[in-house]
Amino acid sequence: MHMTLKPGAPTAPANSTAPKRRLRPAERRLQIVEAAVAFFAEAGLAGTTRDLSQRLGITQSLLYKYFDSKESLVEAVFERVYLDRLQPEWRALLLDRALPLRERMLRFYTAYTDAIFTYEWMRIFMFSGLAGAQLNARYLGHLRVAFLEPMLGEIAASAASARAPDMEDIWNLHGGIVYLGIRRFVYQTPTPDDVRPAIQRAIDRFLRDFGIGER
């Protein structure tokens, strides 16, 4: 069983005298974004740029040299944590009728959960929802158009039952799979080390409900 607690980060010795290399602007910006990802995952979106600057060991004015507002920094975090992890080839996979529908869905959700089942993704997503931020709505809207609607179309084309699935059915399937990650990283309760069998069973149950077998 898998139990993940808050990750620790190694720190340099307090008496280290090694000279610090001056970072290039692109490197410094990336350093700030990656630190902000870890920071907001722990503190939530209410965390301040002052506290983030202290964690980085830089001045707040230097942080604002790269991000003119907290909002622009959060936007960069959003792109780093959410949009950068969504792969365009997943859509092509879902639409590839040379593969059985079940295989396409299983490959998609295996790749998707590999990408999002991280401490940072899950924690920031939950904090964003609680804060009423629009990041979640934007992300879910993009996810729906890019991947879930194409998947729905492929399922509906294969459905043999009287009722084809609708978008709510897809969200129920998706939410059940993502809940494995929420349990692991937000509630910090035991989950299987390998979630693929659970994903496979969820997909199989879903397809059986609509009379779809191995095709």
C-alpha positions as CSV (number, residue, x, y, z in Angstrom):
1,M,0.0,0.0,0.0
2,H,1.2,3.5,-0.7
3,M,1.4,6.4,1.8
4,T,2.9,9.7,0.7
5,L,3.7,12.4,3.2
6,K,4.9,15.9,2.5
7,P,8.3,15.7,0.8
8,G,11.3,17.2,2.4
9,A,13.8,19.2,0.5
10,P,17.6,18.9,1.2
11,T,19.2,22.1,2.5
12,A,22.7,23.3,2.1
13,P,24.9,23.5,5.3
14,A,24.4,26.8,7.1
15,N,28.2,27.4,7.1
16,S,28.7,26.6,3.4
17,T,31.2,29.0,1.8
18,A,31.0,27.8,-1.7
19,P,30.5,30.7,-4.2
20,K,27.1,30.9,-5.7
21,R,26.9,30.9,-9.5
22,R,25.0,33.9,-10.9
23,L,21.8,32.5,-12.6
24,R,20.8,33.6,-16.0
25,P,17.4,35.3,-16.2
26,A,15.7,32.2,-17.6
27,E,17.2,30.0,-15.0
28,R,16.2,32.3,-12.2
29,R,12.7,32.5,-13.5
30,L,12.4,28.7,-13.6
31,Q,13.9,28.5,-10.1
32,I,11.2,30.9,-8.8
33,V,8.4,29.0,-10.6
34,E,9.5,25.6,-9.3
35,A,9.9,27.0,-5.7
36,A,6.4,28.5,-6.0
37,V,5.0,25.2,-7.1
38,A,6.3,23.5,-3.9
39,F,5.4,26.5,-1.8
40,F,1.8,26.8,-2.9
41,A,1.4,23.0,-2.6
42,E,2.2,23.4,1.1
43,A,0.8,26.8,2.0
44,G,-2.1,27.1,-0.5
45,L,-2.7,30.0,-2.8
46,A,-3.0,32.3,0.2
47,G,0.7,32.0,0.7
48,T,2.5,35.3,0.3
49,T,5.3,36.3,-2.1
50,R,7.2,37.6,0.9
51,D,7.3,34.1,2.4
52,L,8.2,32.6,-0.9
53,S,11.0,35.1,-1.3
54,Q,12.4,34.2,2.1
55,R,12.3,30.5,1.2
56,L,14.2,31.2,-2.0
57,G,16.7,33.4,-0.2
58,I,16.0,36.4,-2.5
59,T,14.5,39.8,-2.0
60,Q,10.8,40.3,-2.8
61,S,11.8,43.0,-5.3
62,L,13.9,40.5,-7.2
63,L,10.9,38.2,-7.4
64,Y,8.8,41.0,-8.8
65,K,11.5,41.7,-11.4
66,Y,10.4,38.4,-13.0
67,F,6.7,38.4,-12.1
68,D,5.0,41.8,-11.8
69,S,2.3,40.5,-9.5
70,K,1.3,37.4,-7.5
71,E,-1.3,36.7,-10.1
72,S,1.3,36.4,-12.9
73,L,3.3,34.1,-10.7
74,V,0.3,31.9,-10.1
75,E,-0.4,31.9,-13.8
76,A,3.2,30.6,-14.4
77,V,2.6,27.9,-11.8
78,F,-0.7,26.9,-13.5
79,E,1.1,26.5,-16.8
80,R,4.0,24.5,-15.2
81,V,1.8,22.2,-13.1
82,Y,-1.2,21.7,-15.3
83,L,-0.9,22.7,-19.0
84,D,2.7,21.5,-19.5
85,R,1.7,18.0,-18.3
86,L,-1.1,17.5,-20.8
87,Q,0.3,15.9,-23.9
88,P,-1.3,16.6,-27.4
89,E,-0.6,13.0,-28.5
90,W,-3.2,11.8,-26.0
91,R,-5.9,13.1,-28.2
92,A,-4.6,11.3,-31.2
93,L,-4.4,8.1,-29.1
94,L,-8.1,8.4,-28.1
95,L,-9.1,8.8,-31.7
96,D,-7.0,6.0,-33.1
97,R,-9.6,3.4,-34.1
98,A,-6.8,1.0,-35.1
99,L,-6.7,0.2,-31.4
100,P,-9.6,-1.2,-29.3
101,L,-11.5,1.4,-27.4
102,R,-10.7,-0.2,-24.0
103,E,-7.0,-0.1,-24.9
104,R,-7.1,3.5,-25.9
105,M,-8.8,4.5,-22.7
106,L,-6.5,2.5,-20.5
107,R,-3.4,3.9,-22.2
108,F,-4.8,7.4,-21.8
109,Y,-5.6,7.1,-18.1
110,T,-2.3,5.4,-17.4
111,A,-0.4,8.3,-19.0
112,Y,-2.7,10.9,-17.4
113,T,-2.4,9.6,-13.9
114,D,1.4,9.2,-14.3
115,A,1.4,12.9,-15.1
116,I,-0.9,14.3,-12.4
117,F,-0.5,11.9,-9.4
118,T,2.1,14.1,-7.7
119,Y,2.0,16.0,-4.3
120,E,2.2,19.4,-6.1
121,W,-0.6,18.7,-8.6
122,M,-3.1,17.4,-6.2
123,R,-2.5,19.9,-3.4
124,I,-2.5,23.0,-5.6
125,F,-5.7,21.7,-7.4
126,M,-7.5,21.3,-4.1
127,F,-6.3,24.6,-2.7
128,S,-7.3,26.4,-5.9
129,G,-10.8,25.0,-5.7
130,L,-11.2,26.0,-2.1
131,A,-9.9,29.5,-2.9
132,G,-12.4,30.0,-5.6
133,A,-9.7,30.6,-8.2
134,Q,-10.5,30.2,-11.9
135,L,-7.5,28.0,-12.5
136,N,-9.5,24.8,-11.9
137,A,-12.3,25.9,-14.2
138,R,-9.9,26.8,-17.0
139,Y,-8.0,23.5,-16.6
140,L,-11.2,21.4,-16.6
141,G,-12.5,23.2,-19.6
142,H,-9.3,22.6,-21.5
143,L,-9.3,18.9,-20.4
144,R,-12.9,18.5,-21.5
145,V,-12.4,19.9,-25.0
146,A,-9.0,18.4,-25.6
147,F,-9.6,14.9,-24.3
148,L,-12.9,14.0,-22.6
149,E,-15.2,15.1,-25.4
150,P,-13.2,13.1,-28.0
151,M,-13.3,10.1,-25.7
152,L,-17.0,10.5,-25.3
153,G,-17.5,10.5,-29.0
154,E,-15.5,7.3,-29.4
155,I,-17.5,5.6,-26.6
156,A,-20.8,6.8,-28.0
157,A,-19.8,5.4,-31.5
158,S,-19.1,2.0,-29.9
159,A,-22.1,1.9,-27.5
160,A,-24.5,-1.0,-28.2
161,S,-27.0,-0.2,-25.4
162,A,-30.1,1.9,-25.8
163,R,-28.5,4.8,-23.9
164,A,-25.2,6.2,-25.0
165,P,-23.1,7.9,-22.3
166,D,-23.3,11.6,-21.8
167,M,-20.7,14.1,-20.4
168,E,-21.8,13.5,-16.9
169,D,-21.0,9.8,-17.2
170,I,-17.5,10.7,-18.4
171,W,-17.0,13.1,-15.5
172,N,-18.1,10.3,-13.1
173,L,-15.5,7.9,-14.6
174,H,-12.8,10.6,-14.6
175,G,-13.5,11.7,-11.1
176,G,-13.4,8.2,-9.7
177,I,-10.0,7.7,-11.2
178,V,-8.6,11.0,-10.1
179,Y,-9.9,10.3,-6.6
180,L,-7.2,7.7,-6.2
181,G,-4.7,10.5,-6.3
182,I,-6.7,12.7,-3.9
183,R,-6.7,9.9,-1.4
184,R,-3.0,9.5,-1.7
185,F,-1.8,13.1,-1.7
186,V,-4.5,15.1,0.0
187,Y,-6.1,12.7,2.5
188,Q,-2.8,10.8,2.8
189,T,-4.6,7.5,3.2
190,P,-3.2,4.2,1.8
191,T,-3.7,3.5,-1.9
192,P,-2.4,0.7,-4.1
193,D,1.3,1.2,-5.2
194,D,0.2,0.4,-8.7
195,V,-3.1,2.1,-9.6
196,R,-3.4,0.5,-13.1
197,P,-5.5,-2.5,-12.0
198,A,-8.0,-0.1,-10.3
199,I,-8.1,2.1,-13.5
200,Q,-8.6,-1.0,-15.6
201,R,-11.5,-2.2,-13.5
202,A,-13.1,1.3,-13.5
203,I,-12.9,1.4,-17.3
204,D,-14.2,-2.2,-17.7
205,R,-17.3,-1.4,-15.5
206,F,-17.9,1.8,-17.4
207,L,-17.8,0.1,-20.8
208,R,-20.0,-2.8,-19.7
209,D,-22.7,-0.4,-18.5
210,F,-23.0,0.7,-22.2
211,G,-22.7,-2.8,-23.7
212,I,-19.2,-2.3,-25.0
213,G,-17.0,-5.3,-25.1
214,E,-13.5,-5.9,-26.5
215,R,-13.6,-3.9,-29.7
